[in-house]
Amino acid sequence: MHVLVLFAHPRRRSFTGELADAFCQGLQGAGHSVEFADLYAEGFDPLLDDGQFGLETAMDPLGPRPADVQAEQARLERAEGLVFIYPFWWSDVPALLKGWFDRVWSYGYAYAYEADLSRSTRLKVRKALALCPAGHTDDKLDALGLREAHRRVMVEDRLLGVGIPEARLELLGGLSGNPAEVRQQLLLCAKALGEGF
Ligand SMILES: Cc1cc2nc3c(=O)[nH]c(=O)nc-3n(C[C@H](O)[C@H](O)[C@H](O)COP(=O)(O)O)c2cc1C
């Protein structure tokens, strides 16, 4: 499978970056081809401006979208698998990645309403994964309902909700204080997730 990995952390040499490396190593070991996109390093502009706001709300599926959005969508066209790797910030994706959804999941591409009001999509991705390290422990993420909250938003709405047939979240807790044994265990986990993708 050809897999597009979208990495959203300002620091490539972070623990999230190490997780991304381990995951990609697993993917490649299993024979998948990988396209790695570092959204911060590429300078992706996450702000949906007045011009694109007009296009989105006009609900014209053929209205031309900005060139950078078209470039993101062209890269998606090549992918059967889609993986987001990002840190858990204030119980959500970093703002840059939220803006990626605002702009790239555009009307007429990620979703459109048909005459009978059903939703359609032009996305061809078959399988998606959100891989996200978090500071809170797994127990705390569960006790506060944060894992389920993020799964609903990220998986049910942003991925399954636009017609991707298979999607899941791996929220990997326990990174506050940077414990070496937790990091090591999570890197193995990320590699195994890549192998099993
Ligand atoms: C701005 C910011 C917000 C954060 N918000 C949360 C949060 O809401 N929940 C949580 O569990 N961890 C939170 N964290 C901790 C990060 O998720 C954790 O440090 C990160 O996953 C570790 O990866 P890194 O070293 O690659 O950044 C936050 C960290 C930062 C810098």
The ligand as a Gaussian input file, in Angstrom:
#p B3LYP/6-31G(d) Opt

LIG

0 1
 C        1.352000      23.107000      24.132000
 C        1.270000      21.755000      24.773000
 C        0.034000      21.272000      25.150000
 C       -0.089000      19.998000      25.706000
 N       -1.330000      19.538000      26.050000
 C       -1.458000      18.279000      26.524000
 C       -2.755000      17.756000      26.820000
 O       -3.773000      18.409000      26.686000
 N       -2.837000      16.472000      27.269000
 C       -1.730000      15.675000      27.435000
 O       -1.869000      14.513000      27.806000
 N       -0.488000      16.148000      27.136000
 C       -0.340000      17.424000      26.699000
 N        0.911000      17.910000      26.384000
 C        2.073000      17.014000      26.500000
 C        2.423000      16.415000      25.144000
 O        1.374000      15.663000      24.600000
 C        3.661000      15.542000      25.256000
 O        4.675000      16.325000      25.791000
 C        4.086000      15.049000      23.910000
 O        3.207000      14.074000      23.460000
 C        5.468000      14.444000      23.995000
 O        6.036000      14.463000      22.716000
 P        7.209000      15.473000      22.275000
 O        8.309000      15.338000      23.290000
 O        7.557000      14.936000      20.923000
 O        6.642000      16.839000      22.220000
 C        1.062000      19.195000      25.883000
 C        2.325000      19.700000      25.497000
 C        2.422000      20.961000      24.949000
 C        3.787000      21.490000      24.554000

